[in-house]
Amino acid sequence: MAQQTSAVAPALKPGTKYYWKVGMFYKKANKQYTKQSSTYSFRTVPYVIETAPADGTVSTERTLRLSWNEVPNVKYYYVDSIRDNDTKNPIRRSSSQNYYDYATVKKGVSYSWRVRAVDKNGALIGVSDWKTFSS
């Protein structure tokens, strides 16, 4: 019997938890034995979400469309935003589309925002970097 100390996994889905264990099979005195390790798990990195407008955009409009690439198997996108670095009062909005129209852009205010994608089970499957815009 050939000994194998590694295995190549098939293509893995981003943002998914996988389980694995090691099995050992051997013969001793014409008897076959098997032993298995404990079960281990790991989670793949979520999709990276690319967003628009570009980081640092200055808008003269009261409404600004925030958009991002679609993520497969998403149920909702959550748009988290912070005004003037007020991390104690973040604003979370949800969207089933790959955009959100930020309709309350105030003159002289800076905003930070990011997008998070969740699946039907509520698991995080995608996330963007924090971006900024101002008016």
BELWO-V299377 format. One record per residue. N is the residue number from 0. RES is the residue in one small letter. OMEGA is omega in whole degrees, -180 to 180 (none if undefined). Layout:
n: [N/N]
res: [RES/RES]
omega: [OMEGA/OMEGA]
This chain:
n: [0/1/2/3/4/5/6/7/8/9/10/11/12/13/14/15/16/17/18/19/20/21/22/23/24/25/26/27/28/29/30/31/32/33/34/35/36/37/38/39/40/41/42/43/44/45/46/47/48/49/50/51/52/53/54/55/56/57/58/59/60/61/62/63/64/65/66/67/68/69/70/71/72/73/74/75/76/77/78/79/80/81/82/83/84/85/86/87/88/89/90/91/92/93/94/95/96/97/98/99/100/101/102/103/104/105/106/107/108/109/110/111/112/113/114/115/116/117/118/119/120/121/122/123/124/125/126/127/128/129/130/131/132/133/134]
res: [m/a/q/q/t/s/a/v/a/p/a/l/k/p/g/t/k/y/y/w/k/v/g/m/f/y/k/k/a/n/k/q/y/t/k/q/s/s/t/y/s/f/r/t/v/p/y/v/i/e/t/a/p/a/d/g/t/v/s/t/e/r/t/l/r/l/s/w/n/e/v/p/n/v/k/y/y/y/v/d/s/i/r/d/n/d/t/k/n/p/i/r/r/s/s/s/q/n/y/y/d/y/a/t/v/k/k/g/v/s/y/s/w/r/v/r/a/v/d/k/n/g/a/l/i/g/v/s/d/w/k/t/f/s/s]
omega: [-180/177/180/-178/177/178/177/-180/174/179/-178/179/177/176/-177/177/179/179/178/173/-177/177/179/180/179/177/177/-180/179/174/180/-178/174/174/178/178/171/177/179/178/173/178/178/180/178/173/172/-178/176/-173/173/7/-179/178/179/-180/173/-177/174/-180/175/177/179/179/173/-177/-177/178/179/177/179/176/-180/172/178/168/174/177/177/178/180/177/177/177/179/-176/179/-177/179/179/179/175/178/179/174/178/180/173/174/178/180/-168/-176/179/-178/-179/177/-179/174/-177/169/-178/174/178/174/180/177/179/-176/178/-179/180/177/-180/178/180/176/170/172/177/179/168/179/-180/none]
